[in-house]
Amino acid sequence: MLRNDTGLSTQRVPMLSEAALTGEELAHVERVRARIAGEIGAMGGWIGFERYMDLALYAPGLGYYSAGARKFGAGGDFTTAPETSSLFGGCIARQCAEIFDALGGGSILEVGAGSGQLAVDVLRRLERFGRLPVHYLILEVSADLRERQKVLLGTQLPHLLPRLHWLDAPPDDPFEGVLLANEVLDALPVRRFRWGHGGCEEMGVAVSGDRFVWSARPSAETALLQTCRRLAEAGGGWDDGYVSEFCPRLEAWTAAVVRPLRRGAALWFDYGLPRAQYYLPERHGGTLICHFRQGAFEDPLRLPGLQDITAWVDFTAVAEAGVAAGCELGGFTTQAWFLAGLGIDEEMRDLAGGSDQRFARLANQARRLMLPGEMGERFKVMAWTKGIQPGLSGFALRDLGHSL
C-alpha cells in the first residue's frame, strides 16, 4: 500500500473530512464506532491501541478488511506493486521457478492475496516457464477479498482453478515450495507507547463525547518497559515524549504461518526499515498512517472501519521471528535491487513481445517499481529459507542483511 514517507503520489493530509463521505459510508462508520465504544465501556473506559486497530481492521462484518469496500487499485484506497505492473509478479515468478528447480518442484502459499492480481501474474509466468506449482494456496481472512480473488482468478486463469485452494488458517500438512506475503506485515496490529523519564506509557483509546481520543496510561508491565528500552538502545536513545509502536504479535504469527513449510523459502515484501533506522530519535512520532481513496491521513481514531491503518515494518524483528521459527535468513534488500537481480529488464522484453509501444509502457511501470522516489527504496524484500542452499538471485546484486 502506498504509505506515508514513500515518496509516492499519495496526498497526505492531517484529517479525513466527513463532508466527502456518502451516507452509506457514514452509517458504516457509526456501526464500527458503536462496536468499539461498546468494548471500551466494557473494559472500564480504555483499550490499548493494539485492540483498537484489531477491531477497526478485522472486526467481523465491520472492520476495514471485512466490510467489502474496494481497497486495491486506482478505484480503491491504495495501489500495491501487483496493481502497478505485472512485472512485479513476473519477477517473483522467476524467483519461485529458481526455488522449484532447487526442490524438484513445489507449491506456493500466499498469505493475504489482496485483489488476487499477484497470484494471476505469478501463475501466468510460471506456466510460461513450465514451472507451475503443484498447488497455489491462498490464506485469506477476509471473506470479501476471498470472493474477489476467486472471481479474478476464475476469469483470468480458469484452467488453473483445480490447483487453487483457499484457506482460513495455515495448512496442517507440511509442504515444500514458496511462502509469499506482499504488504501483509504492515497491517498486523501494533502496540503504541510513549517514552519519558526512563519509563514508558501505553497509548490507548478512550471516548470523549462522540469522539475517540488518545489516552496514555503509565505501565508497570516489565515486558513492555524492557521492549521499549531495547528499542531505544537500538535507535540511539530518545527524548522524553518520544512516541512509536511495535508489533507484539509478529513472532507467534510468524511461527503459525511458517510452520507448514518443510523445505523452501518465505518471501516477505513490505515497506519498513531495520530496527536501528526505524527507532531513530528524529522519528519521534512513529509511523502510523491511514489510507482512503488514494489519500494518506494521520489520525487513526477518525472514521474507523473506513480507512486502512498501517505501520512500517521493523525488519530486524521480522528476521528475529524467522530465526525463532526455525528458518535461516536468505537475504534482505530493497525492492529495486530484488527486481534487478531477477532480470526485470529481460522480463520487460519478454512481456513486450517486440512491441515498442508496449515496452515503453512497461518501462514506465518499472520506473515506478524501482525508482528511489517511488517504491524502489522504501519497500524491502526479505527471504527466509529452510533446507535449501543460500544464493537466491533476488539478493545477488545487493544483500543488506548486515544492516539488521
PyMOL commands that set and color helices and strands:
alter all, ss='L'
color gray80, all
select helices_A, chain A and resi 18-20+23-42+49-58+81-84+86-103+117-129+143-156+158-163+185-187+222-235+250-258+275-278+315-324+335-341+344-352+356-370+393-395+401-403
alter helices_A, ss='H'
color red, helices_A
select strands_A, chain A and resi 11-13+47-48+107-111+136-139+164-167+175-182+191-196+199-208+211-218+242-246+261-273+289-292+295-297+308-310+313-314+328-334+379-386
alter strands_A, ss='S'
color yellow, strands_A
deselect
rebuild
show_as cartoon
